[in-house]
Amino acid sequence: MHAGNLGLSQNLESVVGAAGDLLDLPDLVLVFRRRGRQRNPRSGQSRGIGASTNVQFLLAPSRSAISSNTFAAADCFVVSLMAGLSGFIVPSKLYGILAAGRPHVAAMESDSEAKHIAEREGCGLVADPGSPESIAGQIRALYLNRDLTRQMGERAREARAAI
């Protein structure tokens, strides 16, 4: 899942692009839970790559709806950021993800906080932010190894308590 704003800084094109590499996993769905009144700017792209069956865009009914319930609803999260923005933007959703005990795929540059937390705390995997194949590979790794996903989720909750 990706929860939060759907804006240019999140590099969502790469995340939606990853869906095309995951079509062979019929029960895997990439969910974008967004807030605000903006249209689904990426839904046309998901149809264009033939991945509309495994990509869903959901509107949160209010700003507060992206909360612990949202973070508890997914097996893992993708936290992404465009190249060049590390150090300027810190995705605050990361702390909600950790508190919910969910692992994350940090699709960010090497100097990003989400990447450092994933590696240091062992609560997530790192992907190249500009590579749909890399993002899909890390999502696939968590999908195929449920024990790893569970262990990373436990470490995520511990990491949040320590921060």
Phi, psi and omega per residue, in radians:
M1 nan 2.583 2.894
H2 -2.080 2.147 -3.133
A3 -2.092 2.347 3.093
G4 2.239 -2.699 -3.130
N5 -1.158 2.526 3.004
L6 -1.888 1.520 -3.086
G7 -2.213 3.124 -3.107
L8 -1.139 -0.538 -3.068
S9 -1.228 -0.351 -3.092
Q10 -1.428 -0.134 3.123
N11 0.960 0.787 -3.061
L12 -1.235 -0.333 3.086
E13 -1.006 -0.697 3.124
S14 -1.197 -0.636 3.127
V15 -1.203 -0.805 3.087
V16 -1.103 -0.682 3.096
G17 -1.050 -0.547 3.119
A18 -1.101 -0.493 -3.125
A19 -1.012 -0.636 3.139
G20 -1.095 -0.474 3.115
D21 -1.519 -0.033 -3.081
L22 -2.028 0.195 -3.097
L23 -1.108 -0.377 -3.138
D24 -1.329 -0.110 3.097
L25 -1.812 1.567 -2.934
P26 -1.109 -0.395 -3.133
D27 -1.793 0.250 3.072
L28 -1.759 2.226 3.130
V29 -2.246 2.281 3.010
L30 -1.566 2.059 -3.088
V31 -1.902 2.277 3.037
F32 -1.909 1.896 3.105
R33 -1.779 2.020 -3.030
R34 -2.103 2.791 3.028
R35 -2.040 2.851 3.117
G36 1.742 3.141 -3.061
R37 -1.814 0.061 -3.102
Q38 -1.129 2.689 3.088
R39 -1.218 2.989 3.070
N40 -1.373 1.548 -3.037
P41 -1.168 -0.342 -3.075
R42 -1.835 -0.099 -3.063
S43 -1.124 -0.628 3.076
G44 -1.106 -0.661 3.105
Q45 -1.127 -0.722 -3.120
S46 -1.106 -0.666 3.070
R47 -1.181 -0.640 -3.109
G48 -1.120 -0.530 3.115
I49 -1.631 0.081 3.109
G50 1.355 0.327 -3.059
A51 -1.894 0.299 -3.087
S52 -1.070 -0.346 3.120
T53 -1.314 -0.330 3.141
N54 -2.154 0.351 3.048
V55 -2.267 2.256 3.085
Q56 -2.266 2.432 3.056
F57 -1.955 2.089 -3.136
L58 -2.070 2.409 3.103
L59 -1.657 2.199 3.031
A60 -1.275 2.338 -3.069
P61 -1.170 -0.368 3.116
S62 -2.697 2.936 3.130
R63 -1.024 -0.675 -3.108
S64 -1.325 -0.190 -3.109
A65 -1.229 -0.364 3.038
I66 -1.538 1.578 -2.980
S67 -2.460 -2.780 -3.124
S68 -1.050 -0.556 3.100
N69 -1.097 -0.735 3.119
T70 -1.121 -0.793 -3.093
F71 -1.194 -0.439 3.108
A72 -1.455 -0.171 -3.008
A73 -1.455 -0.217 -3.055
A74 -2.084 2.759 3.085
D75 -1.323 -0.609 3.095
C76 -2.729 2.929 -3.093
F77 -2.213 2.668 2.981
V78 -1.898 2.176 3.079
V79 -1.957 1.938 -3.028
S80 -2.160 2.729 -3.132
L81 -2.708 2.429 3.097
M82 -1.067 2.586 3.065
A83 -1.030 2.459 3.112
G84 1.624 -0.097 -3.096
L85 -1.811 -0.147 3.099
S86 -1.047 2.377 -3.092
G87 1.608 -0.345 3.095
F88 -1.784 -0.566 -3.121
I89 -2.279 2.296 3.025
V90 -2.071 2.016 -3.141
P91 -1.113 1.879 -3.091
S92 -1.134 -0.380 3.120
K93 -1.050 -0.381 -3.135
L94 -0.977 -0.678 -3.094
Y95 -1.221 -0.604 3.040
G96 -1.183 -0.659 3.102
I97 -1.105 -0.816 3.120
L98 -1.082 -0.785 -3.119
A99 -1.087 -0.558 3.124
A100 -1.383 -0.101 3.130
G101 1.267 0.715 3.132
R102 -2.057 2.451 3.048
P103 -1.312 2.880 3.110
H104 -2.400 2.683 2.968
V105 -1.768 2.023 -3.136
A106 -1.582 1.752 3.108
A107 -1.669 1.317 -3.017
M108 -2.558 2.934 3.102
E109 -1.188 2.884 -3.021
S110 -1.125 -0.356 -3.113
D111 -1.710 0.263 -3.098
S112 -1.491 2.614 3.132
E113 -1.113 -0.737 -3.126
A114 -1.065 -0.685 3.094
K115 -1.155 -0.793 -3.135
H116 -1.093 -0.730 3.120
I117 -1.135 -0.760 3.128
A118 -0.996 -0.823 -3.093
E119 -1.307 -0.835 -3.066
R120 -1.132 -0.738 -3.061
E121 -1.641 -0.147 -3.126
G122 1.138 0.604 -3.068
C123 -2.009 0.254 3.134
G124 -2.994 3.041 3.116
L125 -2.045 2.753 -3.089
V126 -1.951 2.388 3.103
A127 -2.247 2.684 3.032
D128 -1.172 2.133 -3.034
P129 -1.105 -0.409 -3.113
G130 -1.719 0.134 -3.034
S131 -2.083 1.826 3.051
P132 -0.983 -0.603 3.141
E133 -1.130 -0.719 3.122
S134 -1.164 -0.762 3.115
I135 -1.087 -0.820 3.124
A136 -1.061 -0.691 3.135
G137 -1.075 -0.690 3.137
Q138 -1.303 -0.649 3.045
I139 -1.087 -0.771 3.124
R140 -1.054 -0.729 -3.138
A141 -1.041 -0.736 3.109
L142 -1.226 -0.689 3.123
Y143 -1.056 -0.752 -3.068
L144 -1.390 -0.309 -3.106
N145 -2.159 1.454 -3.092
R146 -1.124 -0.553 3.086
D147 -1.124 -0.752 3.097
L148 -1.078 -0.757 3.127
T149 -1.041 -0.790 3.134
R150 -1.123 -0.785 3.140
Q151 -1.097 -0.749 3.114
M152 -1.132 -0.622 3.074
G153 -1.096 -0.736 3.097
E154 -1.100 -0.752 3.118
R155 -1.176 -0.533 3.098
A156 -1.095 -0.799 3.136
R157 -1.111 -0.711 3.095
E158 -1.112 -0.726 3.135
A159 -1.093 -0.734 -3.141
R160 -1.112 -0.683 3.131
A161 -1.130 -0.530 -3.108
A162 -1.455 -0.306 -3.071
I163 -1.460 nan nan
